[in-house]
Amino acid sequence: MGTMKFTRDEMHHKISELSGGQRAKIIFLGMVLQNANVLVLDEPTRNFSPLSAPVIRTALSEFNGTIISISHDRMYLDEVADVIYELSDNDLNTVF
């Protein structure tokens, strides 16, 4: 939890007392600890603080499984994505 920027005090809070971003980090940590091999994520960096977002991007870039994700966060896409598909009204194109 420390690597996810939880303070010592926050580590002892009830989940109901945590923010949405903190809850999302707990869920993410749970998936990693359960050895998930596929993550389906919708805007994975949206609810994280400026201090937590780089940690999340690093953790996701080091994830050994497959990540299927929707994001508008260019930094996330640059640091995490290997292949990007762009969906338009008429087409699905590989960006890289």
N, CA and C atoms as an extended XYZ file, in Angstrom:
288
Properties=species:S:1:pos:R:3:atomname:S:1:resname:S:1:resid:I:1 pbc="F F F"
N         0.826       -1.183        0.000 N   MET     1
C         0.000        0.000        0.000 CA  MET     1
C         0.873        1.250        0.000 C   MET     1
N         2.027        1.139        0.605 N   GLY     2
C         2.925        2.274        0.623 CA  GLY     2
C         3.378        2.684       -0.770 C   GLY     2
N         3.603        1.697       -1.640 N   THR     3
C         4.014        2.028       -3.003 CA  THR     3
C         2.901        2.721       -3.775 C   THR     3
N         1.670        2.582       -3.329 N   MET     4
C         0.532        3.239       -3.968 CA  MET     4
C         0.211        4.581       -3.320 C   MET     4
N         1.143        5.086       -2.527 N   LYS     5
C         1.056        6.410       -1.907 CA  LYS     5
C        -0.003        6.524       -0.807 C   LYS     5
N        -0.337        5.408       -0.159 N   PHE     6
C        -1.185        5.472        1.028 CA  PHE     6
C        -0.315        5.919        2.196 C   PHE     6
N        -0.834        6.812        3.011 N   THR     7
C        -0.111        7.185        4.226 CA  THR     7
C        -0.309        6.076        5.253 C   THR     7
N         0.521        6.077        6.261 N   ARG     8
C         0.388        5.072        7.317 CA  ARG     8
C        -1.008        5.136        7.942 C   ARG     8
N        -1.522        6.335        8.146 N   ASP     9
C        -2.852        6.528        8.719 CA  ASP     9
C        -3.941        5.969        7.795 C   ASP     9
N        -3.825        6.239        6.497 N   GLU    10
C        -4.827        5.759        5.539 CA  GLU    10
C        -4.871        4.238        5.463 C   GLU    10
N        -3.764        3.595        5.732 N   MET    11
C        -3.719        2.135        5.686 CA  MET    11
C        -4.601        1.498        6.747 C   MET    11
N        -4.972        2.251        7.753 N   HIS    12
C        -5.799        1.720        8.834 CA  HIS    12
C        -7.246        2.194        8.767 C   HIS    12
N        -7.591        2.974        7.746 N   HIS    13
C        -8.974        3.430        7.582 CA  HIS    13
C        -9.855        2.296        7.061 C   HIS    13
N       -11.122        2.374        7.354 N   LYS    14
C       -12.095        1.471        6.745 CA  LYS    14
C       -12.218        1.856        5.273 C   LYS    14
N       -12.507        0.887        4.435 N   ILE    15
C       -12.650        1.166        3.003 CA  ILE    15
C       -13.732        2.206        2.763 C   ILE    15
N       -14.777        2.194        3.553 N   SER    16
C       -15.867        3.167        3.382 CA  SER    16
C       -15.405        4.600        3.642 C   SER    16
N       -14.300        4.770        4.317 N   GLU    17
C       -13.769        6.102        4.624 CA  GLU    17
C       -12.787        6.601        3.561 C   GLU    17
N       -12.447        5.762        2.594 N   LEU    18
C       -11.464        6.125        1.578 CA  LEU    18
C       -12.128        6.833        0.402 C   LEU    18
N       -11.333        7.613       -0.326 N   SER    19
C       -11.829        8.292       -1.524 CA  SER    19
C       -12.017        7.283       -2.655 C   SER    19
N       -12.636        7.723       -3.734 N   GLY    20
C       -12.827        6.847       -4.897 CA  GLY    20
C       -11.507        6.382       -5.476 C   GLY    20
N       -10.531        7.277       -5.540 N   GLY    21
C        -9.221        6.904       -6.053 CA  GLY    21
C        -8.517        5.902       -5.164 C   GLY    21
N        -8.646        6.088       -3.848 N   GLN    22
C        -8.027        5.151       -2.911 CA  GLN    22
C        -8.688        3.778       -3.011 C   GLN    22
N        -9.995        3.758       -3.172 N   ARG    23
C       -10.699        2.476       -3.343 CA  ARG    23
C       -10.257        1.792       -4.628 C   ARG    23
N       -10.090        2.579       -5.691 N   ALA    24
C        -9.636        2.009       -6.960 CA  ALA    24
C        -8.251        1.391       -6.808 C   ALA    24
N        -7.377        2.036       -6.037 N   LYS    25
C        -6.046        1.471       -5.811 CA  LYS    25
C        -6.129        0.154       -5.050 C   LYS    25
N        -7.041        0.060       -4.088 N   ILE    26
C        -7.232       -1.187       -3.328 CA  ILE    26
C        -7.695       -2.305       -4.268 C   ILE    26
N        -8.637       -1.986       -5.152 N   ILE    27
C        -9.137       -2.988       -6.114 CA  ILE    27
C        -8.008       -3.425       -7.034 C   ILE    27
N        -7.230       -2.460       -7.524 N   PHE    28
C        -6.109       -2.785       -8.398 CA  PHE    28
C        -5.100       -3.683       -7.689 C   PHE    28
N        -4.751       -3.330       -6.449 N   LEU    29
C        -3.823       -4.159       -5.679 CA  LEU    29
C        -4.365       -5.573       -5.505 C   LEU    29
N        -5.661       -5.689       -5.266 N   GLY    30
C        -6.282       -7.006       -5.126 CA  GLY    30
C        -6.144       -7.832       -6.394 C   GLY    30
N        -6.353       -7.195       -7.552 N   MET    31
C        -6.223       -7.919       -8.827 CA  MET    31
C        -4.791       -8.382       -9.042 C   MET    31
N        -3.835       -7.534       -8.718 N   VAL    32
C        -2.431       -7.908       -8.877 CA  VAL    32
C        -2.076       -9.061       -7.943 C   VAL    32
N        -2.519       -8.978       -6.691 N   LEU    33
C        -2.211      -10.031       -5.720 CA  LEU    33
C        -2.891      -11.358       -6.064 C   LEU    33
N        -4.003      -11.300       -6.791 N   GLN    34
C        -4.697      -12.522       -7.205 CA  GLN    34
C        -4.145      -13.067       -8.516 C   GLN    34
N        -3.073      -12.459       -9.002 N   ASN    35
C        -2.435      -12.888      -10.246 CA  ASN    35
C        -3.368      -12.851      -11.443 C   ASN    35
N        -4.178      -11.803      -11.531 N   ALA    36
C        -5.036      -11.628      -12.704 CA  ALA    36
C        -4.153      -11.567      -13.944 C   ALA    36
N        -4.628      -12.126      -15.054 N   ASN    37
C        -3.824      -12.048      -16.272 CA  ASN    37
C        -4.450      -11.149      -17.329 C   ASN    37
N        -5.677      -10.667      -17.072 N   VAL    38
C        -6.329       -9.710      -17.961 CA  VAL    38
C        -7.000       -8.646      -17.105 C   VAL    38
N        -6.743       -7.388      -17.429 N   LEU    39
C        -7.419       -6.269      -16.775 CA  LEU    39
C        -8.233       -5.531      -17.825 C   LEU    39
N        -9.484       -5.238      -17.530 N   VAL    40
C       -10.328       -4.418      -18.386 CA  VAL    40
C       -10.585       -3.135      -17.610 C   VAL    40
N       -10.059       -2.024      -18.125 N   LEU    41
C       -10.053       -0.775      -17.373 CA  LEU    41
C       -10.675        0.361      -18.182 C   LEU    41
N       -11.525        1.132      -17.542 N   ASP    42
C       -12.146        2.302      -18.154 CA  ASP    42
C       -11.545        3.543      -17.511 C   ASP    42
N       -10.778        4.310      -18.268 N   GLU    43
C       -10.113        5.523      -17.770 CA  GLU    43
C        -9.375        5.241      -16.455 C   GLU    43
N        -8.386        4.353      -16.482 N   PRO    44
C        -7.751        3.892      -15.249 CA  PRO    44
C        -7.043        4.958      -14.417 C   PRO    44
N        -6.667        6.072      -15.001 N   THR    45
C        -5.963        7.094      -14.220 CA  THR    45
C        -6.855        8.267      -13.829 C   THR    45
N        -8.125        8.203      -14.153 N   ARG    46
C        -9.033        9.334      -13.956 CA  ARG    46
C        -9.182        9.768      -12.505 C   ARG    46
N        -9.298        8.867      -11.585 N   ASN    47
C        -9.591        9.215      -10.193 CA  ASN    47
C        -8.369        9.326       -9.295 C   ASN    47
N        -7.197        9.314       -9.880 N   PHE    48
C        -6.000        9.330       -9.052 CA  PHE    48
C        -5.403       10.720       -8.928 C   PHE    48
N        -4.809       10.977       -7.793 N   SER    49
C        -4.150       12.261       -7.540 CA  SER    49
C        -2.911       12.382       -8.422 C   SER    49
N        -2.404       13.597       -8.591 N   PRO    50
C        -1.175       13.773       -9.374 CA  PRO    50
C         0.012       12.983       -8.811 C   PRO    50
N         0.011       12.695       -7.520 N   LEU    51
C         1.088       11.893       -6.934 CA  LEU    51
C         0.901       10.402       -7.201 C   LEU    51
N        -0.346        9.959       -7.255 N   SER    52
C        -0.623        8.533       -7.433 CA  SER    52
C        -0.601        8.102       -8.895 C   SER    52
N        -0.993        8.967       -9.800 N   ALA    53
C        -1.093        8.583      -11.212 CA  ALA    53
C         0.219        8.014      -11.767 C   ALA    53
N         1.385        8.611      -11.501 N   PRO    54
C         2.624        8.014      -12.022 CA  PRO    54
C         2.892        6.618      -11.469 C   PRO    54
N         2.526        6.392      -10.221 N   VAL    55
C         2.717        5.074       -9.603 CA  VAL    55
C         1.813        4.050      -10.285 C   VAL    55
N         0.574        4.445      -10.550 N   ILE    56
C        -0.370        3.554      -11.232 CA  ILE    56
C         0.118        3.254      -12.652 C   ILE    56
N         0.570        4.291      -13.361 N   ARG    57
C         1.075        4.067      -14.727 CA  ARG    57
C         2.260        3.106      -14.714 C   ARG    57
N         3.156        3.257      -13.759 N   THR    58
C         4.308        2.356      -13.661 CA  THR    58
C         3.856        0.932      -13.366 C   THR    58
N         2.951        0.785      -12.415 N   ALA    59
C         2.458       -0.552      -12.068 CA  ALA    59
C         1.775       -1.209      -13.265 C   ALA    59
N         0.992       -0.442      -14.003 N   LEU    60
C         0.319       -1.002      -15.173 CA  LEU    60
C         1.309       -1.322      -16.290 C   LEU    60
N         2.322       -0.499      -16.467 N   SER    61
C         3.309       -0.774      -17.517 CA  SER    61
C         4.130       -2.018      -17.189 C   SER    61
N         4.256       -2.346      -15.902 N   GLU    62
C         4.994       -3.538      -15.487 CA  GLU    62
C         4.101       -4.775      -15.363 C   GLU    62
N         2.797       -4.604      -15.566 N   PHE    63
C         1.851       -5.714      -15.459 CA  PHE    63
C         2.179       -6.751      -16.536 C   PHE    63
N         2.266       -8.029      -16.155 N   ASN    64
C         2.673       -9.082      -17.085 CA  ASN    64
C         1.549       -9.629      -17.945 C   ASN    64
N         0.328       -9.260      -17.641 N   GLY    65
C        -0.794       -9.773      -18.412 CA  GLY    65
C        -1.216       -8.809      -19.504 C   GLY    65
N        -2.463       -8.958      -19.921 N   THR    66
C        -3.054       -8.129      -20.967 CA  THR    66
C        -3.935       -7.070      -20.335 C   THR    66
N        -3.829       -5.859      -20.843 N   ILE    67
C        -4.684       -4.763      -20.384 CA  ILE    67
C        -5.511       -4.300      -21.572 C   ILE    67
N        -6.823       -4.344      -21.403 N   ILE    68
C        -7.748       -3.784      -22.383 CA  ILE    68
C        -8.305       -2.536      -21.727 C   ILE    68
N        -8.079       -1.395      -22.362 N   SER    69
C        -8.349       -0.140      -21.672 CA  SER    69
C        -8.904        0.916      -22.604 C   SER    69
N        -9.724        1.775      -22.050 N   ILE    70
C       -10.191        2.977      -22.732 CA  ILE    70
C        -9.614        4.144      -21.958 C   ILE    70
N        -8.966        5.075      -22.679 N   SER    71
C        -8.378        6.216      -21.981 CA  SER    71
C        -8.189        7.386      -22.925 C   SER    71
N        -8.307        8.585      -22.377 N   HIS    72
C        -7.978        9.814      -23.084 CA  HIS    72
C        -6.692       10.420      -22.524 C   HIS    72
N        -6.104        9.770      -21.543 N   ASP    73
C        -4.904       10.245      -20.866 CA  ASP    73
C        -3.690        9.903      -21.732 C   ASP    73
N        -3.150       10.908      -22.413 N   ARG    74
C        -2.029       10.681      -23.341 CA  ARG    74
C        -0.791       10.137      -22.631 C   ARG    74
N        -0.540       10.594      -21.421 N   MET    75
C         0.626       10.104      -20.690 CA  MET    75
C         0.460        8.607      -20.394 C   MET    75
N        -0.741        8.206      -19.984 N   TYR    76
C        -1.038        6.788      -19.743 CA  TYR    76
C        -0.826        5.996      -21.034 C   TYR    76
N        -1.376        6.490      -22.137 N   LEU    77
C        -1.240        5.772      -23.403 CA  LEU    77
C         0.223        5.655      -23.819 C   LEU    77
N         0.994        6.733      -23.656 N   ASP    78
C         2.411        6.706      -24.028 CA  ASP    78
C         3.214        5.737      -23.170 C   ASP    78
N         2.914        5.672      -21.881 N   GLU    79
C         3.719        4.879      -20.955 CA  GLU    79
C         3.270        3.425      -20.819 C   GLU    79
N         1.995        3.139      -21.101 N   VAL    80
C         1.464        1.804      -20.811 CA  VAL    80
C         1.127        1.010      -22.070 C   VAL    80
N         0.545        1.658      -23.069 N   ALA    81
C         0.007        0.941      -24.234 CA  ALA    81
C         1.085        0.486      -25.199 C   ALA    81
N         0.948       -0.742      -25.682 N   ASP    82
C         1.797       -1.262      -26.753 CA  ASP    82
C         1.108       -1.103      -28.103 C   ASP    82
N        -0.203       -1.257      -28.103 N   VAL    83
C        -1.016       -1.129      -29.309 CA  VAL    83
C        -2.206       -0.249      -28.964 C   VAL    83
N        -2.502        0.693      -29.845 N   ILE    84
C        -3.661        1.571      -29.644 CA  ILE    84
C        -4.581        1.430      -30.842 C   ILE    84
N        -5.854        1.212      -30.551 N   TYR    85
C        -6.880        1.187      -31.581 CA  TYR    85
C        -7.736        2.435      -31.418 C   TYR    85
N        -8.048        3.069      -32.516 N   GLU    86
C        -8.891        4.253      -32.499 CA  GLU    86
C       -10.210        3.904      -33.171 C   GLU    86
N       -11.292        4.127      -32.453 N   LEU    87
C       -12.628        3.832      -32.957 CA  LEU    87
C       -13.262        5.117      -33.455 C   LEU    87
N       -13.691        5.121      -34.704 N   SER    88
C       -14.404        6.267      -35.261 CA  SER    88
C       -15.824        5.828      -35.602 C   SER    88
N       -16.591        6.718      -36.187 N   ASP    89
C       -17.971        6.369      -36.559 CA  ASP    89
C       -18.023        5.242      -37.575 C   ASP    89
N       -16.999        5.133      -38.407 N   ASN    90
C       -17.034        4.161      -39.505 CA  ASN    90
C       -15.965        3.085      -39.458 C   ASN    90
N       -15.025        3.205      -38.543 N   ASP    91
C       -13.866        2.342      -38.634 CA  ASP    91
C       -13.220        2.054      -37.296 C   ASP    91
N       -12.399        1.025      -37.283 N   LEU    92
C       -11.510        0.730      -36.164 CA  LEU    92
C       -10.110        0.635      -36.752 C   LEU    92
N        -9.223        1.535      -36.349 N   ASN    93
C        -7.885        1.604      -36.927 CA  ASN    93
C        -6.819        1.392      -35.860 C   ASN    93
N        -5.737        0.758      -36.246 N   THR    94
C        -4.584        0.634      -35.375 CA  THR    94
C        -3.773        1.907      -35.497 C   THR    94
N        -3.520        2.562      -34.353 N   VAL    95
C        -2.727        3.778      -34.368 CA  VAL    95
C        -1.250        3.407      -34.323 C   VAL    95
N        -0.888        2.464      -33.465 N   PHE    96
C         0.458        1.877      -33.431 CA  PHE    96
C         0.414        0.611      -32.664 C   PHE    96
